[in-house]
Amino acid sequence: MRRLTVMLCLVLATYSLSAQGPEFMHSFGGKYLFYSNSDGVTGGALLYSPRVNLSSGGNNTFSVGTHLALGFSAQSGAGGSSSSFILDLPLVAEYNVGFGATKDAEGGFGGYMGAGYGIHRVSMQTDYYSGKASVHGPVFTGGVRFLVNPIGAFDIGASYSLDLKIK
């Protein structure tokens, strides 16, 4: 409890020292998801990444946010057909640097890294089976952002979740 109180005080102190206060940022995109413990279910997903920058120093920020992804996968072959809905919901604290860290950040290249807690859930339906699989636990994120004209910001990132086997 003492560690949690100290961390909360540090976050609030950093937040109160920020000259600009909190800054909301968000992005949309796509994501490719896979879940190795569910018979190799993979699929494309729509991605929404809102975040709040808690502190800012030039081209650096500390933020809290998510990389919410909703996906669907459908496969058919000689062995039958299958479909899957995929949800990826992490809550992460991240350090952002360079391009994309703030609305006013300069340069054409930046990145981020962070950690938090996430839920990755797959609902499967096949010709012979119907069920759900989940991963709950710590998640680690990282990626790079760069400017692609005329599109704007482009992000390539990865995340890894540890399964705590919570049922």
N, CA, C and O of each residue as an XYZ file, in Angstrom:
668
protein
N       0.825     -1.186      0.000
C       0.000      0.000      0.000
C       0.872      1.253      0.000
O       0.534      2.260     -0.623
N       1.987      1.175      0.702
C       2.871      2.325      0.778
C       3.457      2.651     -0.590
O       3.563      3.822     -0.956
N       3.846      1.609     -1.360
C       4.384      1.833     -2.703
C       3.354      2.489     -3.604
O       3.676      3.397     -4.370
N       2.116      2.026     -3.510
C       1.050      2.599     -4.319
C       0.845      4.073     -3.975
O       0.652      4.896     -4.870
N       0.885      4.407     -2.703
C       0.726      5.794     -2.276
C       1.869      6.659     -2.792
O       1.636      7.775     -3.254
N       3.099      6.162     -2.721
C       4.260      6.907     -3.216
C       4.145      7.111     -4.723
O       4.401      8.209     -5.216
N       3.760      6.061     -5.468
C       3.619      6.191     -6.913
C       2.530      7.196     -7.272
O       2.709      8.005     -8.182
N       1.408      7.153     -6.568
C       0.321      8.088     -6.816
C       0.775      9.520     -6.547
O       0.444     10.424     -7.314
N       1.517      9.736     -5.482
C       2.037     11.074     -5.170
C       2.990     11.563     -6.254
O       2.953     12.736     -6.626
N       3.842     10.678     -6.763
C       4.764     11.066     -7.835
C       4.012     11.434     -9.111
O       4.350     12.419     -9.769
N       3.004     10.655     -9.461
C       2.207     10.959    -10.654
C       1.507     12.292    -10.494
O       1.529     13.110    -11.414
N       0.884     12.534     -9.341
C       0.188     13.801     -9.104
C       1.158     14.977     -9.092
O       0.828     16.053     -9.592
N       2.350     14.787     -8.528
C       3.350     15.859     -8.524
C       3.807     16.165     -9.943
O       3.934     17.330    -10.317
N       4.050     15.144    -10.720
C       4.451     15.341    -12.115
C       3.339     16.038    -12.879
O       3.597     16.948    -13.668
N       2.114     15.618    -12.652
C       0.961     16.222    -13.311
C       0.824     17.693    -12.938
O       0.560     18.526    -13.805
N       0.998     18.023    -11.667
C       0.828     19.405    -11.227
C       1.974     20.297    -11.700
O       1.785     21.507    -11.831
N       3.160     19.733    -11.961
C       4.286     20.518    -12.449
C       4.236     20.742    -13.950
O       4.977     21.576    -14.471
N       3.397     20.032    -14.643
C       3.285     20.186    -16.082
C       2.718     21.565    -16.401
O       1.690     21.959    -15.849
N       3.376     22.290    -17.279
C       2.954     23.638    -17.615
C       1.640     23.647    -18.387
O       0.846     24.575    -18.234
N       1.397     22.643    -19.205
C       0.230     22.633    -20.064
C      -0.958     21.901    -19.446
O      -2.079     22.075    -19.924
N      -0.771     21.119    -18.443
C      -1.837     20.277    -17.921
C      -2.014     19.075    -18.837
O      -1.182     18.834    -19.712
N      -3.090     18.319    -18.643
C      -3.278     17.118    -19.453
C      -3.615     17.470    -20.903
O      -4.268     18.477    -21.176
N      -3.162     16.631    -21.815
C      -3.421     16.820    -23.238
C      -3.974     15.508    -23.782
O      -3.326     14.467    -23.678
N      -5.176     15.559    -24.364
C      -5.796     14.366    -24.929
C      -5.332     14.187    -26.368
O      -5.350     15.129    -27.161
N      -4.917     12.967    -26.694
C      -4.520     12.627    -28.057
C      -5.128     11.277    -28.390
O      -5.379     10.466    -27.499
N      -5.366     11.035    -29.679
C      -5.885      9.737    -30.078
C      -5.530      9.473    -31.532
O      -5.191     10.382    -32.290
N      -5.619      8.193    -31.896
C      -5.342      7.798    -33.276
C      -6.173      6.572    -33.621
O      -6.624      5.836    -32.743
N      -6.363      6.375    -34.909
C      -7.091      5.230    -35.443
C      -6.155      4.460    -36.346
O      -5.195      5.021    -36.873
N      -6.424      3.185    -36.530
C      -5.589      2.411    -37.441
C      -6.007      0.966    -37.498
O      -7.156      0.616    -37.228
N      -5.051      0.131    -37.855
C      -5.277     -1.300    -37.939
C      -4.233     -2.039    -37.132
O      -3.186     -1.491    -36.790
N      -4.533     -3.291    -36.832
C      -3.630     -4.100    -36.022
C      -3.769     -5.549    -36.451
O      -4.859     -5.981    -36.829
N      -2.702     -6.290    -36.399
C      -2.737     -7.719    -36.670
C      -2.556     -8.439    -35.341
O      -1.553     -8.235    -34.656
N      -3.526     -9.285    -34.969
C      -3.514     -9.960    -33.678
C      -3.345    -11.459    -33.853
O      -3.853    -12.051    -34.806
N      -2.629    -12.057    -32.924
C      -2.580    -13.517    -32.887
C      -2.535    -13.963    -31.440
O      -2.041    -13.259    -30.560
N      -3.068    -15.154    -31.225
C      -3.166    -15.721    -29.888
C      -2.677    -17.149    -29.993
O      -3.399    -18.013    -30.491
N      -1.478    -17.413    -29.539
C      -0.823    -18.699    -29.786
C      -1.477    -19.873    -29.067
O      -1.275    -21.017    -29.476
N      -2.252    -19.635    -28.010
C      -2.847    -20.735    -27.258
C      -4.225    -21.150    -27.760
O      -4.880    -21.972    -27.120
N      -4.684    -20.606    -28.882
C      -6.028    -20.934    -29.368
C      -5.973    -21.454    -30.800
O      -6.650    -20.930    -31.685
N      -5.180    -22.469    -31.019
C      -5.064    -23.102    -32.326
C      -4.624    -22.132    -33.412
O      -5.039    -22.259    -34.564
N      -3.795    -21.172    -33.057
C      -3.244    -20.262    -34.041
C      -4.237    -19.268    -34.606
O      -4.104    -18.879    -35.766
N      -5.221    -18.841    -33.841
C      -6.184    -17.859    -34.322
C      -5.467    -16.540    -34.579
O      -4.781    -16.015    -33.702
N      -5.627    -16.019    -35.767
C      -5.059    -14.726    -36.126
C      -6.132    -13.919    -36.832
O      -7.123    -14.473    -37.307
N      -5.937    -12.624    -36.902
C      -6.902    -11.811    -37.626
C      -6.557    -10.346    -37.598
O      -5.814     -9.873    -36.738
N      -7.114     -9.639    -38.557
C      -6.968     -8.205    -38.607
C      -7.940     -7.543    -37.652
O      -8.968     -8.124    -37.303
N      -7.623     -6.337    -37.232
C      -8.468     -5.641    -36.269
C      -8.442     -4.150    -36.531
O      -7.474     -3.619    -37.074
N      -9.513     -3.480    -36.140
C      -9.545     -2.032    -36.126
C      -8.989     -1.573    -34.788
O      -9.269     -2.174    -33.751
N      -8.202     -0.508    -34.814
C      -7.488     -0.048    -33.627
C      -7.882      1.388    -33.306
O      -7.952      2.238    -34.194
N      -8.137      1.647    -32.031
C      -8.354      3.001    -31.537
C      -7.461      3.190    -30.323
O      -7.523      2.411    -29.372
N      -6.635      4.221    -30.354
C      -5.651      4.444    -29.290
C      -5.804      5.831    -28.674
O      -5.107      6.759    -29.083
N      -6.700      5.994    -27.697
C      -6.769      7.268    -26.982
C      -5.756      7.285    -25.845
O      -5.453      6.248    -25.254
N      -5.233      8.478    -25.544
C      -4.324      8.606    -24.401
C      -4.393     10.018    -23.857
O      -4.777     10.955    -24.557
N      -4.014     10.154    -22.593
C      -3.915     11.454    -21.950
C      -2.465     11.642    -21.547
O      -1.919     10.859    -20.770
N      -1.840     12.696    -22.084
C      -0.471     13.035    -21.693
C      -0.524     13.728    -20.346
O      -1.099     14.809    -20.220
N       0.079     13.106    -19.331
C       0.036     13.649    -17.973
C       1.097     14.697    -17.732
O       0.870     15.651    -16.988
N       2.248     14.534    -18.348
C       3.315     15.521    -18.189
C       4.021     15.668    -19.513
O       4.071     14.739    -20.319
N       4.564     16.847    -19.722
C       5.203     17.123    -20.996
C       6.459     17.935    -20.767
O       6.473     18.861    -19.957
N       7.517     17.583    -21.485
C       8.758     18.329    -21.433
C       9.364     18.378    -22.822
O      10.140     17.494    -23.185
N       9.026     19.389    -23.602
C       9.527     19.465    -24.969
C       8.872     18.415    -25.847
O       7.663     18.447    -26.072
N       9.675     17.488    -26.340
C       9.168     16.414    -27.188
C       9.019     15.102    -26.430
O       9.034     14.037    -27.048
N       8.877     15.147    -25.104
C       8.727     13.952    -24.271
C       7.450     14.053    -23.445
O       7.113     15.124    -22.941
N       6.744     12.935    -23.310
C       5.559     12.912    -22.468
C       5.444     11.578    -21.756
O       5.962     10.561    -22.216
N       4.755     11.601    -20.624
C       4.292     10.392    -19.960
C       2.780     10.386    -20.136
O       2.113     11.392    -19.895
N       2.243      9.239    -20.561
C       0.813      9.180    -20.844
C       0.189      7.921    -20.260
O       0.872      6.951    -19.934
N      -1.150      7.973    -20.140
C      -1.958      6.820    -19.753
C      -3.016      6.666    -20.832
O      -3.668      7.637    -21.214
N      -3.185      5.435    -21.324
C      -4.167      5.223    -22.383
C      -4.366      3.758    -22.686
O      -4.036      2.885    -21.884
N      -4.917      3.506    -23.866
C      -5.179      2.146    -24.311
C      -4.933      2.029    -25.806
O      -4.849      3.034    -26.511
N      -4.820      0.818    -26.278
C      -4.740      0.500    -27.706
C      -5.838     -0.534    -27.966
O      -5.547     -1.709    -28.192
N      -7.090     -0.097    -27.933
C      -8.245     -0.972    -28.076
C      -8.328     -1.506    -29.503
O      -8.325     -0.738    -30.464
N      -8.401     -2.828    -29.630
C      -8.506     -3.452    -30.953
C      -9.657     -4.449    -30.958
O      -9.802     -5.256    -30.040
N     -10.475     -4.378    -32.009
C     -11.566     -5.321    -32.232
C     -11.343     -5.959    -33.594
O     -11.211     -5.262    -34.600
N     -11.300     -7.293    -33.624
C     -11.000     -7.971    -34.879
C     -11.902     -9.139    -35.158
O     -12.690     -9.565    -34.313
N     -11.771     -9.646    -36.355
C     -12.549    -10.787    -36.810
C     -11.676    -11.632    -37.720
O     -10.885    -11.107    -38.503
N     -11.824    -12.930    -37.611
C     -11.078    -13.858    -38.456
C     -12.034    -14.932    -38.949
O     -12.822    -15.468    -38.171
N     -11.971    -15.246    -40.226
C     -12.776    -16.327    -40.801
C     -11.886    -17.158    -41.715
O     -11.152    -16.616    -42.541
N     -11.955    -18.469    -41.563
C     -11.136    -19.382    -42.359
C     -11.991    -20.563    -42.777
O     -12.855    -21.018    -42.028
N     -11.740    -21.053    -43.983
C     -12.408    -22.274    -44.416
C     -11.430    -23.089    -45.236
O     -10.553    -22.547    -45.908
N     -11.592    -24.390    -45.170
C     -10.703    -25.285    -45.888
C     -11.272    -26.686    -45.880
O     -12.435    -26.904    -45.541
N     -10.427    -27.633    -46.261
C     -10.862    -29.025    -46.332
C     -11.261    -29.558    -44.956
O     -12.108    -30.447    -44.865
N     -10.665    -29.031    -43.885
C     -10.958    -29.505    -42.542
C     -12.182    -28.865    -41.920
O     -12.543    -29.210    -40.795
N     -12.840    -27.931    -42.622
C     -14.008    -27.251    -42.076
C     -13.805    -25.750    -42.063
O     -12.838    -25.237    -42.626
N     -14.712    -25.060    -41.423
C     -14.622    -23.602    -41.354
C     -14.573    -23.157    -39.898
O     -14.991    -23.876    -38.990
N     -14.051    -21.952    -39.705
C     -13.995    -21.386    -38.364
C     -14.098    -19.873    -38.460
O     -13.730    -19.272    -39.470
N     -14.602    -19.274    -37.401
C     -14.642    -17.823    -37.297
C     -14.315    -17.441    -35.859
O     -14.607    -18.181    -34.919
N     -13.709    -16.283    -35.712
C     -13.299    -15.824    -34.388
C     -13.499    -14.320    -34.271
O     -13.227    -13.572    -35.211
N     -13.976    -13.884    -33.112
C     -13.976    -12.477    -32.752
C     -12.836    -12.280    -31.761
O     -12.625    -13.103    -30.870
N     -12.099    -11.176    -31.925
C     -10.921    -10.938    -31.105
C     -11.037     -9.560    -30.455
O     -11.347     -8.576    -31.126
N     -10.787     -9.495    -29.151
C     -10.763     -8.250    -28.400
C      -9.405     -8.123    -27.730
O      -8.939     -9.054    -27.072
N      -8.777     -6.977    -27.897
C      -7.509     -6.695    -27.222
C      -7.692     -5.374    -26.488
O      -7.896     -4.341    -27.125
N      -7.621     -5.388    -25.149
C      -7.880     -4.199    -24.340
C      -6.802     -4.030    -23.270
O      -6.955     -4.536    -22.158
N      -5.718     -3.327    -23.591
C      -4.710     -3.031    -22.572
C      -4.916     -1.633    -21.982
O      -5.385     -0.732    -22.678
N      -4.579     -1.453    -20.738
C      -4.495     -0.145    -20.103
C      -3.023      0.050    -19.774
O      -2.461     -0.693    -18.969
N      -2.389      1.057    -20.399
C      -0.939      1.189    -20.299
C      -0.517      2.598    -19.920
O      -1.190      3.580    -20.235
N       0.614      2.668    -19.238
C       1.325      3.918    -18.995
C       2.533      3.885    -19.921
O       3.275      2.903    -19.947
N       2.729      4.958    -20.679
C       3.791      4.953    -21.688
C       4.620      6.227    -21.645
O       4.150      7.292    -21.247
N       5.870      6.080    -22.069
C       6.774      7.198    -22.270
C       6.842      7.429    -23.772
O       7.203      6.521    -24.521
N       6.500      8.631    -24.222
C       6.500      8.994    -25.628
C       7.613      9.996    -25.873
O       7.850     10.886    -25.057
N       8.292      9.850    -26.995
C       9.380     10.768    -27.324
C       9.326     11.102    -28.809
O       8.968     10.259    -29.632
N       9.683     12.335    -29.145
C       9.781     12.743    -30.545
C       8.437     12.945    -31.206
O       7.461     13.326    -30.561
N       8.400     12.687    -32.499
C       7.208     12.909    -33.311
C       6.005     12.159    -32.746
O       6.092     10.967    -32.450
N       4.885     12.863    -32.597
C       3.665     12.251    -32.085
C       3.558     12.224    -30.575
O       2.527     11.809    -30.046
N       4.593     12.655    -29.862
C       4.525     12.664    -28.399
C       3.532     13.712    -27.915
O       2.781     13.466    -26.971
N       3.523     14.875    -28.554
C       2.557     15.925    -28.279
C       2.038     16.443    -29.615
O       2.559     16.091    -30.673
N       1.014     17.275    -29.556
C       0.479     17.858    -30.792
C       1.480     18.802    -31.446
O       1.438     19.017    -32.657
N       2.379     19.365    -30.644
C       3.343     20.333    -31.157
C       4.747     19.755    -31.337
O       5.667     20.497    -31.681
N       4.937     18.454    -31.115
C       6.273     17.853    -31.212
C       6.833     18.007    -32.625
O       6.122     17.843    -33.616
N       8.105     18.320    -32.690
C       8.756     18.553    -33.977
C       9.538     17.322    -34.417
O       9.775     16.408    -33.627
N       9.930     17.309    -35.666
C      10.700     16.198    -36.217
C       9.786     15.213    -36.914
O       8.563     15.316    -36.819
N      10.369     14.271    -37.605
C       9.595     13.301    -38.357
C       9.705     11.892    -37.830
O       9.254     10.957    -38.490
N      10.303     11.705    -36.634
C      10.492     10.365    -36.089
C      10.313     10.399    -34.574
O      10.774     11.330    -33.913
N       9.649      9.394    -34.028
C       9.445      9.302    -32.591
C       9.147      7.879    -32.188
O       9.203      6.964    -33.010
N       8.834      7.698    -30.932
C       8.534      6.354    -30.464
C       7.903      6.358    -29.090
O       7.697      7.409    -28.483
N       7.596      5.157    -28.609
C       6.989      5.007    -27.302
C       7.320      3.635    -26.739
O       7.620      2.698    -27.479
N       7.260      3.532    -25.410
C       7.377      2.250    -24.728
C       6.641      2.376    -23.410
O       6.566      3.449    -22.813
N       6.093      1.232    -22.968
C       5.336      1.289    -21.737
C       4.924     -0.077    -21.239
O       5.306     -1.108    -21.791
N       4.133     -0.059    -20.180
C       3.663     -1.296    -19.566
C       2.320     -1.019    -18.905
O       1.964      0.127    -18.633
N       1.584     -2.101    -18.653
C       0.299     -1.974    -17.999
C      -0.328     -3.336    -17.786
O       0.363     -4.330    -17.561
N      -1.647     -3.366    -17.862
C      -2.398     -4.598    -17.672
C      -3.364     -4.734    -18.835
O      -4.001     -3.761    -19.239
N      -3.474     -5.948    -19.375
C      -4.316     -6.121    -20.541
C      -5.173     -7.363    -20.517
O      -4.900     -8.323    -19.796
N      -6.217     -7.320    -21.325
C      -7.100     -8.453    -21.550
C      -7.102     -8.723    -23.049
O      -7.328     -7.818    -23.853
N      -6.849     -9.970    -23.415
C      -6.887    -10.400    -24.814
C      -7.852    -11.573    -24.852
O      -7.602    -12.609    -24.235
N      -8.948    -11.415    -25.569
C      -9.998    -12.440    -25.553
C     -10.344    -12.871    -26.971
O     -10.482    -12.034    -27.864
N     -10.484    -14.167    -27.176
C     -10.849    -14.747    -28.465
C     -12.097    -15.599    -28.270
O     -12.128    -16.471    -27.402
N     -13.131    -15.345    -29.082
C     -14.337    -16.183    -29.103
C     -14.334    -16.949    -30.414
O     -14.397    -16.347    -31.486
N     -14.262    -18.275    -30.337
C     -14.121    -19.111    -31.527
C     -15.394    -19.899    -31.807
O     -16.095    -20.326    -30.890
N     -15.675    -20.081    -33.082
C     -16.794    -20.910    -33.529
C     -16.305    -21.721    -34.728
O     -15.955    -21.150    -35.761
N     -16.281    -23.035    -34.600
C     -15.897    -23.904    -35.711
C     -17.030    -24.882    -35.988
O     -18.061    -24.855    -35.316
N     -16.837    -25.740    -36.973
C     -17.832    -26.762    -37.271
C     -18.004    -27.738    -36.112
O     -19.060    -28.356    -35.979
N     -16.969    -27.885    -35.262
C     -16.978    -28.902    -34.206
C     -16.839    -28.341    -32.797
O     -16.961    -29.086    -31.824
N     -16.582    -27.025    -32.669
C     -16.234    -26.480    -31.356
C     -16.722    -25.038    -31.244
O     -16.721    -24.294    -32.225
N     -17.134    -24.657    -30.052
C     -17.473    -23.275    -29.757
C     -16.915    -22.964    -28.373
O     -17.173    -23.704    -27.423
N     -16.161    -21.890    -28.249
C     -15.586    -21.582    -26.944
C     -14.873    -20.250    -26.933
O     -14.834    -19.529    -27.930
N     -14.302    -19.939    -25.761
C     -13.602    -18.686    -25.558
C     -12.246    -18.969    -24.918
O     -12.084    -19.923    -24.158
N     -11.290    -18.126    -25.242
C      -9.970    -18.209    -24.629
C      -9.557    -16.790    -24.237
O      -9.873    -15.832    -24.942
N      -8.857    -16.660    -23.125
C      -8.460    -15.342    -22.635
C      -7.040    -15.337    -22.112
O      -6.530    -16.347    -21.626
N      -6.419    -14.187    -22.222
C      -5.150    -13.899    -21.563
C      -5.385    -12.642    -20.742
O      -5.826    -11.622    -21.273
N      -5.093    -12.710    -19.453
C      -5.180    -11.557    -18.561
C      -3.824    -11.422    -17.894
O      -3.293    -12.402    -17.372
N      -3.258    -10.230    -17.902
C      -2.009    -10.052    -17.197
C      -1.232     -8.842    -17.653
O      -1.736     -8.011    -18.410
N       0.007     -8.746    -17.186
C       0.861     -7.622    -17.561
C       1.078     -7.588    -19.073
O       1.205     -8.623    -19.728
N       1.116     -6.375    -19.601
C       1.364     -6.190    -21.027
C       2.476     -5.150    -21.194
O       2.542     -4.166    -20.457
N       3.331     -5.388    -22.164
C       4.445     -4.489    -22.464
C       4.292     -4.014    -23.902
O       4.047     -4.817    -24.802
N       4.436     -2.703    -24.120
C       4.228     -2.128    -25.447
C       5.444     -1.340    -25.893
O       6.258     -0.912    -25.075
N       5.557     -1.155    -27.181
C       6.612     -0.323    -27.744
C       6.374     -0.121    -29.219
O       5.706     -0.928    -29.865
N       6.918      0.954    -29.753
C       6.752      1.190    -31.171
C       7.443      2.457    -31.616
O       8.002      3.201    -30.811
N       7.393      2.687    -32.922
C       7.970      3.881    -33.532
C       6.884      4.597    -34.324
O       5.952      3.977    -34.837
N       7.025      5.914    -34.412
C       6.123      6.744    -35.208
C       6.969      7.552    -36.182
O       8.050      8.030    -35.837
N       6.466      7.696    -37.392
C       7.164      8.551    -38.336
C       6.175      9.207    -39.271
O       5.030      8.776    -39.400
N       6.639     10.260    -39.922
C       5.807     11.052    -40.803
C       5.848     10.470    -42.204
O       6.921     10.260    -42.770
N       4.666     10.211    -42.761
C       4.537      9.748    -44.140
C       3.635     10.754    -44.853
O       2.430     10.790    -44.605
N       4.202     11.556    -45.723
C       3.407     12.551    -46.460
C       2.662     11.876    -47.588
O       3.253     10.995    -48.212
N       1.461     12.191    -47.903
C       0.556     13.171    -47.297
C      -0.342     12.565    -46.226
O      -1.237     13.245    -45.724
N      -0.123     11.292    -45.860
C      -0.984     10.603    -44.899
C      -0.894     11.235    -43.516
O      -1.917     11.466    -42.872
N       0.305     11.512    -43.063
C       0.521     12.032    -41.717
C       1.315     11.041    -40.897
O       2.267     10.441    -41.396
N       0.932     10.862    -39.639
C       1.664      9.985    -38.735
C       1.389      8.521    -39.059
O       0.252      8.136    -39.332
N       2.436      7.718    -39.025
C       2.340      6.274    -39.232
C       3.042      5.612    -38.060
O       4.133      6.026    -37.669
N       2.419      4.586    -37.500
C       2.891      3.955    -36.273
C       3.088      2.464    -36.517
O       2.212      1.802    -37.072
N       4.229      1.941    -36.107
C       4.468      0.500    -36.106
C       4.797      0.113    -34.669
O       5.784      0.580    -34.101
N       3.961     -0.746    -34.084
C       4.150     -1.097    -32.688
C       3.934     -2.570    -32.436
O       3.449     -3.304    -33.297
N       4.301     -2.987    -31.245
C       4.122     -4.370    -30.830
C       3.789     -4.386    -29.344
O       4.147     -3.475    -28.597
N       3.096     -5.441    -28.939
C       2.835     -5.619    -27.520
C       2.909     -7.109    -27.193
O       2.693     -7.970    -28.047
N       3.219     -7.376    -25.945
C       3.319     -8.759    -25.485
C       2.617     -8.866    -24.147
O       2.884     -8.081    -23.237
N       1.724     -9.827    -24.022
C       0.991    -10.043    -22.773
C       1.446    -11.319    -22.093
O       1.650    -12.339    -22.751
N       1.603    -11.269    -20.788
C       1.884    -12.452    -19.988
C       0.564    -12.981    -19.457
O      -0.258    -12.209    -18.963
N       0.350    -14.277    -19.550
C      -0.897    -14.885    -19.117
C      -0.801    -15.286    -17.647
O       0.047    -16.095    -17.270
N      -1.677    -14.712    -16.819
C      -1.705    -15.061    -15.394
C      -2.617    -16.237    -15.100
O      -2.740    -16.637    -13.942
N      -3.267    -16.809    -16.124
C      -4.139    -17.974    -15.993
C      -5.295    -17.711    -15.039
O      -5.674    -18.585    -14.259
N      -5.851    -16.509    -15.101
C      -7.010    -16.164    -14.283
C      -8.248    -16.677    -14.996
O      -8.424    -16.415    -16.186
N      -9.090    -17.388    -14.309
C     -10.328    -17.919    -14.926
C     -11.511    -17.168    -14.407
O     -12.643    -17.454    -14.795
